Amino acid sequence: MNFNTKKRLLTKNEKLKRAIFYYGDMQNIELKFDEEMFDEYGQPNVLIEGNINQFPESIKKEIFDFADREIYDETIDMKCTNCDYEELNQDYEEITYGWNQINYPICYCPNCGKGTFVPLDIYNKKKH
């Protein structure tokens, strides 16, 4: 069965935040976060200005080079066929990790715990 994913081009700020978070972890740098630790897509919401100057120039260059690339996020909407619980914009790679590429990904529902959490398109085909 076919299902859709959503691709979204990341903004330069989103790419800077990702790179700062990644290199901060690699360099064991204590990072400063915005009031909300994660954004609406579940990505680390680090402060750019409050963190960038903690890195050596070579790492700063890598961070800015990363931010200059064209990078997309791929997400998928999921819904449980058992309890109708729904989560939007789930990381596609996370959802499909370990998927055997047969039919469609099936996960355990975070609400009811059943192995019935499927892509929203599949849910709609099964329920209608």
DSSP file with accessible surface (Angstrom, degrees, kcal/mol):
  #  RESIDUE AA STRUCTURE BP1 BP2  ACC     N-H-->O    O-->H-N    N-H-->O    O-->H-N    TCO  KAPPA ALPHA  PHI   PSI    X-CA   Y-CA   Z-CA
    1    1 A M              0   0  107      0, 0.0     2,-0.2     0, 0.0   121,-0.1   0.000 360.0 360.0 360.0 142.4    0.0    0.0    0.0
    2    2 A N        +     0   0  137    119,-0.1     2,-0.3   102,-0.1   102,-0.1  -0.568 360.0 178.3 -88.0 149.6    1.2    3.5   -0.8
    3    3 A F        -     0   0   36     -2,-0.2     2,-0.3   118,-0.1   117,-0.0  -0.968  22.1-119.2-146.3 157.9    1.5    6.3    1.7
    4    4 A N        -     0   0  119     -2,-0.3    73,-0.4    73,-0.1     2,-0.3  -0.725  16.8-165.3-101.8 149.5    2.7    9.9    1.6
    5    5 A T        -     0   0   45     -2,-0.3     2,-0.4    71,-0.1    71,-0.2  -0.803  19.5-127.2-118.8 166.7    5.5   11.7    3.4
    6    6 A K  E     -A   75   0A  79     69,-3.0    69,-2.8    -2,-0.3     2,-0.4  -0.964  15.8-159.3-118.0 133.3    6.0   15.4    3.6
    7    7 A K  E     -A   74   0A 145     -2,-0.4     2,-0.4    67,-0.2    67,-0.2  -0.946   9.9-175.9-112.3 134.4    9.3   17.1    2.7
    8    8 A R  E     -A   73   0A  59     65,-2.3    65,-2.7    -2,-0.4     2,-0.3  -0.996  25.8-126.2-133.7 127.4   10.1   20.5    4.0
    9    9 A L  E     -A   72   0A  84     -2,-0.4    63,-0.2    63,-0.2     2,-0.2  -0.553  32.5-125.6 -71.0 126.8   13.1   22.7    3.1
   10   10 A L        -     0   0    4     61,-2.9    61,-0.3    -2,-0.3     2,-0.1  -0.499  19.6-122.3 -73.8 145.0   15.0   23.7    6.3
   11   11 A T     >  -     0   0   77     -2,-0.2     4,-2.2     1,-0.1     5,-0.2  -0.378  26.8-107.6 -77.1 164.5   15.6   27.3    7.0
   12   12 A K  H  > S+     0   0  100      1,-0.2     4,-2.6     2,-0.2     5,-0.2   0.913 121.4  52.5 -60.6 -41.4   19.2   28.6    7.5
   13   13 A N  H  > S+     0   0   98      1,-0.2     4,-2.5     2,-0.2    -1,-0.2   0.898 107.5  51.5 -62.2 -40.7   18.5   29.1   11.2
   14   14 A E  H  > S+     0   0   30      2,-0.2     4,-2.2     1,-0.2    -1,-0.2   0.917 111.5  47.3 -62.3 -41.2   17.2   25.5   11.6
   15   15 A K  H  X S+     0   0   18     -4,-2.2     4,-2.5     2,-0.2    -2,-0.2   0.905 111.0  51.4 -68.1 -39.6   20.3   24.2    9.9
   16   16 A L  H  X S+     0   0   10     -4,-2.6     4,-2.8     1,-0.2     5,-0.2   0.936 110.3  49.5 -61.2 -44.1   22.5   26.3   12.1
   17   17 A K  H  X S+     0   0   48     -4,-2.5     4,-2.5     1,-0.2    -2,-0.2   0.909 111.2  49.2 -62.4 -42.4   20.7   25.0   15.3
   18   18 A R  H  X S+     0   0   49     -4,-2.2     4,-2.6     2,-0.2    -1,-0.2   0.926 113.5  45.8 -62.2 -45.5   21.1   21.4   14.2
   19   19 A A  H  X S+     0   0    4     -4,-2.5     4,-3.0     2,-0.2     5,-0.3   0.913 112.4  50.3 -66.5 -41.8   24.8   21.9   13.5
   20   20 A I  H  X S+     0   0    0     -4,-2.8     4,-2.5    -5,-0.2     5,-0.2   0.931 112.7  47.6 -61.4 -43.3   25.4   23.7   16.7
   21   21 A F  H  X S+     0   0   77     -4,-2.5     4,-2.1    -5,-0.2    -2,-0.2   0.945 114.3  46.9 -63.2 -45.7   23.6   21.0   18.6
   22   22 A Y  H  X S+     0   0  124     -4,-2.6     4,-2.2     1,-0.2    -2,-0.2   0.960 117.9  39.9 -62.1 -52.4   25.6   18.2   16.8
   23   23 A Y  H  X S+     0   0   40     -4,-3.0     4,-2.3     1,-0.2    -1,-0.2   0.836 111.6  58.1 -70.5 -31.2   29.0   19.8   17.3
   24   24 A G  H  <>S+     0   0    1     -4,-2.5     5,-2.8    -5,-0.3     4,-0.4   0.920 108.9  45.7 -61.8 -41.5   28.2   20.9   20.8
   25   25 A D  H ><5S+     0   0  112     -4,-2.1     3,-0.9    -5,-0.2    -2,-0.2   0.927 113.7  48.9 -65.8 -43.5   27.5   17.3   21.7
   26   26 A M  H 3<5S+     0   0  110     -4,-2.2    -2,-0.2     1,-0.2    -1,-0.2   0.839 117.3  41.1 -64.8 -34.0   30.7   16.2   19.9
   27   27 A Q  T 3<5S-     0   0   89     -4,-2.3    -1,-0.2    -5,-0.1    -2,-0.2   0.341 109.0-121.2 -96.0   2.2   32.8   18.9   21.7
   28   28 A N  T < 5 +     0   0  149     -3,-0.9     2,-0.4    -4,-0.4    -3,-0.2   0.891  55.1 161.4  55.4  44.4   31.1   18.4   25.1
   29   29 A I      < -     0   0   31     -5,-2.8     2,-0.8    -6,-0.2    -1,-0.2  -0.807  44.1-125.0 -95.6 132.8   30.1   22.1   25.1
   30   30 A E        -     0   0  175     -2,-0.4     2,-0.2     1,-0.0    -5,-0.0  -0.692  36.0-151.9 -78.4 112.1   27.3   23.1   27.5
   31   31 A L        -     0   0   24     -2,-0.8     2,-0.4   -10,-0.1    20,-0.1  -0.523   9.1-128.9 -90.3 153.4   24.8   24.7   25.1
   32   32 A K        -     0   0  110     15,-0.2    15,-2.5    -2,-0.2     2,-0.3  -0.844  27.2-158.5 -98.9 134.8   22.2   27.4   25.8
   33   33 A F  E     -E   46   0B  59     -2,-0.4    13,-0.2    13,-0.3     4,-0.1  -0.779  19.1-108.9-111.9 157.9   18.6   26.6   24.8
   34   34 A D  E     -     0   0B  73     11,-2.9    -1,-0.1     2,-0.4    11,-0.1  -0.132  53.3 -85.4 -67.5 175.0   15.6   28.8   24.0
   35   35 A E  E    S+     0   0B 184      1,-0.1     2,-0.6     2,-0.1    -1,-0.1   0.894 125.8  54.2 -53.3 -43.2   12.7   28.7   26.5
   36   36 A E  E    S-     0   0B 135      1,-0.1    -2,-0.4     9,-0.1    -1,-0.1  -0.864  79.7-152.2 -93.3 122.4   11.4   25.7   24.7
   37   37 A M  E    S+     0   0B 101     -2,-0.6     8,-3.1    -4,-0.1     2,-0.3   0.800  80.1  33.4 -67.1 -28.5   14.1   23.0   24.5
   38   38 A F  E    S-E   44   0B 105      6,-0.3    -1,-0.1     7,-0.1     2,-0.0  -0.959  79.7-129.6-129.1 149.0   12.6   21.6   21.3
   39   39 A D    >   -     0   0   39      4,-2.6     3,-2.2    -2,-0.3     6,-0.1  -0.160  45.6 -81.5 -84.9-174.1   10.8   23.2   18.3
   40   40 A E  T 3  S+     0   0  162      1,-0.3    -1,-0.1     2,-0.1    -2,-0.0   0.677 131.3  51.9 -65.4 -15.4    7.5   22.1   16.8
   41   41 A Y  T 3  S-     0   0   56      2,-0.1    -1,-0.3    49,-0.0    50,-0.1   0.261 120.8-105.8-102.4   8.5    9.4   19.4   14.8
   42   42 A G  S <  S+     0   0   47     -3,-2.2    -2,-0.1     1,-0.3     3,-0.0   0.651  75.1 139.2  78.8  15.3   11.1   18.0   17.8
   43   43 A Q        -     0   0   45      1,-0.1    -4,-2.6     2,-0.0    -1,-0.3  -0.653  64.9 -88.5 -93.6 150.2   14.5   19.5   16.9
   44   44 A P  E     -E   38   0B  14      0, 0.0     2,-0.8     0, 0.0    -6,-0.3  -0.313  32.1-148.7 -59.5 131.7   16.8   21.0   19.5
   45   45 A N  E     +     0   0B  16     -8,-3.1   -11,-2.9   -11,-0.1     2,-0.1  -0.502  32.5 165.9-102.4  61.5   16.0   24.7   20.0
   46   46 A V  E     -E   33   0B   0     -2,-0.8     2,-0.4   -13,-0.2   -13,-0.3  -0.420  41.9-108.5 -76.3 152.9   19.5   25.9   20.8
   47   47 A L        -     0   0   66    -15,-2.5     4,-0.4     1,-0.2   -15,-0.2  -0.681  22.7-157.7 -79.7 132.2   20.4   29.6   20.7
   48   48 A I  S >> S+     0   0   25     -2,-0.4     4,-2.7     2,-0.2     3,-1.3   0.977  90.6  40.2 -73.8 -57.6   22.5   30.5   17.7
   49   49 A E  T 34 S+     0   0  155      1,-0.3     4,-0.5     2,-0.2    -1,-0.1   0.861 114.6  53.4 -61.6 -37.4   24.1   33.7   19.1
   50   50 A G  T 34 S+     0   0   27      1,-0.2    -1,-0.3     2,-0.1    -2,-0.2   0.599 122.0  27.7 -75.4  -9.0   24.5   32.3   22.6
   51   51 A N  T X4 S+     0   0    0     -3,-1.3     3,-2.1    -4,-0.4     4,-0.3   0.698  96.0  79.4-122.1 -31.9   26.4   29.3   21.4
   52   52 A I  G >< S+     0   0   11     -4,-2.7     3,-1.5     1,-0.3    -3,-0.1   0.834  90.6  57.9 -58.0 -34.6   28.3   29.9   18.2
   53   53 A N  G 3  S+     0   0  117     -4,-0.5    -1,-0.3     1,-0.3    -2,-0.1   0.562  90.4  72.9 -77.2  -3.2   31.2   31.7   19.8
   54   54 A Q  G <  S+     0   0   78     -3,-2.1    -1,-0.3     2,-0.1    -2,-0.2   0.614  86.1  83.1 -80.3 -11.4   32.0   28.8   22.0
   55   55 A F  S <  S-     0   0    7     -3,-1.5   -31,-0.0    -4,-0.3   -35,-0.0  -0.659  86.0-109.8 -96.1 148.5   33.4   26.9   19.0
   56   56 A P    >>  -     0   0   65      0, 0.0     4,-2.4     0, 0.0     3,-0.6  -0.306  39.7-103.6 -66.2 158.6   36.9   27.1   17.5
   57   57 A E  H 3> S+     0   0  139      1,-0.2     4,-2.3     2,-0.2     5,-0.2   0.853 119.9  57.1 -55.9 -37.6   37.0   28.8   14.1
   58   58 A S  H 3> S+     0   0   78      1,-0.2     4,-1.6     2,-0.2    -1,-0.2   0.906 110.4  43.6 -63.9 -39.5   37.4   25.4   12.3
   59   59 A I  H <> S+     0   0   15     -3,-0.6     4,-2.6     2,-0.2    -2,-0.2   0.899 109.8  56.3 -73.0 -38.8   34.2   24.1   13.7
   60   60 A K  H  X S+     0   0   30     -4,-2.4     4,-2.7     1,-0.2     5,-0.2   0.917 105.9  52.3 -56.9 -42.3   32.4   27.4   13.1
   61   61 A K  H  X S+     0   0  126     -4,-2.3     4,-2.6     1,-0.2    -1,-0.2   0.926 109.3  48.6 -60.9 -43.5   33.3   27.0    9.4
   62   62 A E  H  X S+     0   0   85     -4,-1.6     4,-2.3     2,-0.2    -1,-0.2   0.892 110.6  51.8 -63.6 -39.9   31.9   23.5    9.3
   63   63 A I  H  X S+     0   0    0     -4,-2.6     4,-2.1     2,-0.2    -2,-0.2   0.944 113.2  43.5 -61.6 -47.3   28.7   24.8   11.0
   64   64 A F  H  X S+     0   0   81     -4,-2.7     4,-1.1     2,-0.2    -2,-0.2   0.871 111.7  54.0 -70.0 -34.1   28.2   27.6    8.5
   65   65 A D  H  < S+     0   0   71     -4,-2.6     4,-0.5    -5,-0.2     3,-0.4   0.916 109.1  49.3 -63.2 -42.0   29.1   25.3    5.6
   66   66 A F  H >< S+     0   0   49     -4,-2.3     3,-1.5     1,-0.2    -2,-0.2   0.924 108.5  53.1 -61.1 -43.5   26.4   22.9    6.8
   67   67 A A  H 3< S+     0   0    1     -4,-2.1    -1,-0.2     1,-0.3    -2,-0.2   0.728 102.4  59.5 -67.5 -20.3   23.9   25.7    7.0
   68   68 A D  T 3< S+     0   0  106     -4,-1.1    -1,-0.3    -3,-0.4    -2,-0.2   0.593  89.3  93.2 -83.7 -10.0   24.6   26.7    3.4
   69   69 A R  S <  S-     0   0  145     -3,-1.5     2,-0.7    -4,-0.5   -54,-0.1  -0.422  85.3-110.6 -81.5 158.1   23.6   23.3    2.0
   70   70 A E        +     0   0  143     -2,-0.1     2,-0.4   -61,-0.0    -2,-0.1  -0.802  47.9 173.1 -88.6 113.7   20.0   22.5    0.8
   71   71 A I        -     0   0   26     -2,-0.7   -61,-2.9   -61,-0.3     2,-0.3  -0.983  15.4-160.5-130.6 136.4   18.6   20.1    3.4
   72   72 A Y  E     -A    9   0A 116     -2,-0.4     2,-0.4   -63,-0.2   -63,-0.2  -0.857  11.9-140.7-114.3 149.2   15.1   18.7    3.7
   73   73 A D  E     -A    8   0A  13    -65,-2.7   -65,-2.3    -2,-0.3     2,-0.5  -0.896  16.4-155.2 -99.5 136.1   13.2   17.2    6.6
   74   74 A E  E     +A    7   0A  59     -2,-0.4    18,-2.4   -67,-0.2    19,-0.4  -0.969  20.3 172.0-115.4 125.0   11.0   14.3    5.7
   75   75 A T  E     -AB   6  91A  12    -69,-2.8   -69,-3.0    -2,-0.5     2,-0.3  -0.823  17.9-154.1-127.4 167.6    8.1   13.6    8.0
   76   76 A I  E     - B   0  90A   1     14,-2.0    14,-2.5    -2,-0.3     2,-0.4  -0.994  17.4-128.3-143.1 141.8    5.1   11.3    8.1
   77   77 A D  E     -     0   0A  32    -73,-0.4    43,-2.8    -2,-0.3     2,-0.3  -0.798  30.1-164.3 -90.3 135.3    1.7   11.6    9.8
   78   78 A M  E     -CB 119  87A   0      9,-2.9     9,-2.4    -2,-0.4     2,-0.3  -0.907  11.1-179.4-123.1 148.8    0.8    8.5   11.9
   79   79 A K  E     -CB 118  86A  42     39,-3.0    39,-2.5    -2,-0.3     2,-0.5  -0.995  27.1-119.9-148.6 144.8   -2.5    7.3   13.4
   80   80 A C  E  >  -C  117   0A   0      5,-2.7     4,-1.5    -2,-0.3    37,-0.2  -0.707   8.1-157.4 -88.2 127.6   -3.5    4.3   15.4
   81   81 A T  T  4 S+     0   0   33     35,-2.5    -1,-0.1    -2,-0.5    36,-0.1   0.627  93.7  50.3 -77.0 -10.9   -6.1    1.9   13.9
   82   82 A N  T  4 S+     0   0   88     34,-0.3    -1,-0.1    32,-0.1    35,-0.1   0.916 130.7   7.5 -89.5 -53.0   -7.0    0.7   17.5
   83   83 A C  T  4 S-     0   0   43      2,-0.1    -2,-0.2    31,-0.1    -1,-0.0   0.400  91.6-120.9-115.5   0.5   -7.5    3.9   19.5
   84   84 A D     <  +     0   0   80     -4,-1.5    -3,-0.1     1,-0.2     2,-0.1   0.596  54.0 159.0  69.0  12.9   -7.4    6.7   16.8
   85   85 A Y        -     0   0   77     -6,-0.1    -5,-2.7     1,-0.0     2,-0.4  -0.443  22.4-161.3 -65.5 140.7   -4.5    8.4   18.5
   86   86 A E  E     -B   79   0A  82     -7,-0.2     2,-0.4    -2,-0.1    -7,-0.2  -0.972  19.4-175.0-132.4 139.6   -2.7   10.7   15.9
   87   87 A E  E     -B   78   0A  44     -9,-2.4    -9,-2.9    -2,-0.4     3,-0.3  -0.992  16.4-152.3-131.7 129.3    0.8   12.3   15.7
   88   88 A L  E     +     0   0A  85     -2,-0.4   -11,-0.2   -11,-0.2    -2,-0.0  -0.636  68.3  17.0 -99.3 155.7    1.7   14.6   12.9
   89   89 A N  E    S+     0   0A  49     -2,-0.2     2,-0.2     1,-0.2   -12,-0.2   0.855  74.5 174.7  56.1  45.6    5.1   15.4   11.4
   90   90 A Q  E     -B   76   0A  45    -14,-2.5   -14,-2.0    -3,-0.3     2,-0.2  -0.583  44.8 -94.0 -79.9 143.1    6.9   12.3   12.9
   91   91 A D  E  >  -B   75   0A  52     -2,-0.2     4,-2.2   -16,-0.2   -16,-0.2  -0.374  32.0-147.8 -60.2 120.8   10.5   11.9   11.7
   92   92 A Y  H  > S+     0   0   46    -18,-2.4     4,-2.5     1,-0.2    -1,-0.2   0.896  95.3  52.2 -60.7 -43.3   10.4    9.6    8.7
   93   93 A E  H  > S+     0   0  151    -19,-0.4     4,-0.7     1,-0.2    -1,-0.2   0.899 110.6  48.6 -61.6 -40.5   13.7    8.0    9.4
   94   94 A E  H >4 S+     0   0  145      1,-0.2     3,-0.6     2,-0.2    -1,-0.2   0.913 112.8  47.4 -64.5 -43.5   12.7    7.2   13.0
   95   95 A I  H 3< S+     0   0   23     -4,-2.2    -2,-0.2     1,-0.2    -1,-0.2   0.890 116.5  42.9 -65.7 -39.5    9.4    5.7   12.0
   96   96 A T  H >< S+     0   0   21     -4,-2.5     3,-2.4    -5,-0.2    -1,-0.2   0.462  79.9 126.5 -93.0   3.1   11.0    3.5    9.3
   97   97 A Y  T << S+     0   0  207     -4,-0.7     3,-0.1    -3,-0.6    -3,-0.0  -0.385  87.1   7.1 -60.6 123.7   14.0    2.4   11.3
   98   98 A G  T 3  S+     0   0   75      1,-0.3    -1,-0.3    -2,-0.2     2,-0.2   0.452  92.3 148.3  82.9  -0.8   14.0   -1.4   11.1
   99   99 A W    <   -     0   0   44     -3,-2.4    -1,-0.3     1,-0.1    -3,-0.1  -0.472  47.0-142.8 -68.4 133.9   11.1   -1.5    8.6
  100  100 A N        -     0   0  107     -2,-0.2    -1,-0.1     2,-0.2     3,-0.1   0.339  35.5-118.1 -81.9   8.1   11.4   -4.4    6.2
  101  101 A Q  S    S+     0   0  134      1,-0.2     2,-0.5    -5,-0.1    -1,-0.1   0.642  74.1 129.3  64.4  16.0   10.1   -2.4    3.3
  102  102 A I  S    S-     0   0  102      2,-0.1     2,-0.9     0, 0.0    -1,-0.2  -0.895  82.1 -35.9-101.4 132.3    7.1   -4.7    2.9
  103  103 A N  S    S-     0   0  110     -2,-0.5     0, 0.0    -3,-0.1     0, 0.0  -0.434 112.6 -38.7  60.5 -96.4    3.7   -2.9    2.7
  104  104 A Y        -     0   0   27     -2,-0.9    -4,-0.1  -102,-0.1    -2,-0.1  -0.973  69.2 -79.1-157.1 159.5    4.1    0.0    5.1
  105  105 A P        -     0   0    2      0, 0.0     2,-0.4     0, 0.0    -9,-0.1  -0.430  39.7-167.2 -69.2 138.6    5.7    0.8    8.5
  106  106 A I        +     0   0   98     12,-0.1     2,-0.2   -11,-0.1    12,-0.2  -0.999  11.4 176.8-126.3 127.7    3.8   -0.4   11.6
  107  107 A C  B     -D  117   0A  31     10,-2.8    10,-2.6    -2,-0.4     2,-0.4  -0.756  37.2 -91.1-123.2 170.6    4.7    1.0   15.0
  108  108 A Y        -     0   0  179     -2,-0.2     7,-0.3     7,-0.2     6,-0.1  -0.691  47.2-114.7 -81.5 135.0    3.5    0.6   18.6
  109  109 A C     >  -     0   0    4      5,-3.1     4,-1.8    -2,-0.4    -1,-0.1  -0.519  12.3-145.7 -71.7 129.1    1.0    3.3   19.5
  110  110 A P  T  4 S+     0   0   80      0, 0.0    -1,-0.1     0, 0.0    -2,-0.0   0.683  97.8  46.6 -68.7 -13.5    2.4    5.7   22.2
  111  111 A N  T  4 S+     0   0  102      3,-0.1    -2,-0.0   -26,-0.0    -3,-0.0   0.918 129.7  13.1 -93.3 -52.5   -1.2    6.0   23.5
  112  112 A C  T  4 S-     0   0   45      2,-0.1     3,-0.1   -27,-0.0    -1,-0.0   0.570  90.5-128.1-105.4 -12.3   -2.6    2.4   23.7
  113  113 A G     <  +     0   0   47     -4,-1.8     2,-0.2     1,-0.3     4,-0.0   0.469  61.9 133.8  81.1   2.4    0.6    0.4   23.3
  114  114 A K        -     0   0  115     -6,-0.1    -5,-3.1     1,-0.1     2,-2.0  -0.521  68.5-115.2 -84.2 153.6   -0.7   -1.8   20.4
  115  115 A G  S    S+     0   0   35     -7,-0.3    -7,-0.2     1,-0.2    -1,-0.1  -0.348  89.6 101.0 -82.5  57.7    1.2   -2.4   17.3
  116  116 A T        +     0   0   36     -2,-2.0   -35,-2.5   -10,-0.1     2,-0.8   0.059  36.3 123.8-132.1  23.5   -1.3   -0.6   15.2
  117  117 A F  E     +CD  80 107A   6    -10,-2.6   -10,-2.8    -3,-0.3   -37,-0.2  -0.801  38.6 162.4 -92.7 109.3    0.3    2.8   14.6
  118  118 A V  E     -C   79   0A   4    -39,-2.5   -39,-3.0    -2,-0.8   -12,-0.1  -0.803  46.0 -72.6-127.3 165.0    0.4    3.3   10.8
  119  119 A P  E >>  -C   78   0A   1      0, 0.0     4,-2.4     0, 0.0     3,-0.6  -0.284  47.9-117.4 -56.2 144.0    0.8    6.1    8.3
  120  120 A L  H 3> S+     0   0   35    -43,-2.8     4,-2.7     1,-0.3     5,-0.2   0.857 114.1  57.1 -55.3 -38.1   -2.3    8.3    8.1
  121  121 A D  H 3> S+     0   0   42    -44,-0.3     4,-1.9     1,-0.2    -1,-0.3   0.903 108.9  46.1 -60.1 -41.4   -2.9    7.3    4.5
  122  122 A I  H <> S+     0   0    0     -3,-0.6     4,-2.6     2,-0.2     5,-0.2   0.918 110.2  53.6 -68.1 -43.8   -3.1    3.6    5.5
  123  123 A Y  H  X S+     0   0   19     -4,-2.4     4,-2.6     1,-0.2     5,-0.2   0.945 109.2  49.1 -53.9 -48.6   -5.3    4.4    8.4
  124  124 A N  H  X S+     0   0   66     -4,-2.7     4,-1.3     1,-0.2    -1,-0.2   0.883 111.3  49.2 -62.8 -37.2   -7.7    6.2    6.1
  125  125 A K  H  < S+     0   0  107     -4,-1.9    -1,-0.2    -5,-0.2    -2,-0.2   0.900 115.1  44.2 -68.1 -39.2   -7.7    3.3    3.6
  126  126 A K  H  < S+     0   0  112     -4,-2.6    -2,-0.2     1,-0.2    -1,-0.2   0.841 118.2  42.6 -74.2 -34.5   -8.4    0.7    6.4
  127  127 A K  H  <        0   0   95     -4,-2.6    -1,-0.2    -5,-0.2    -2,-0.2   0.620 360.0 360.0 -89.6 -14.8  -11.1    2.8    8.2
  128  128 A H     <        0   0  174     -4,-1.3    -4,-0.0    -5,-0.2     0, 0.0  -0.712 360.0 360.0-121.1 360.0  -13.0    4.0    5.1
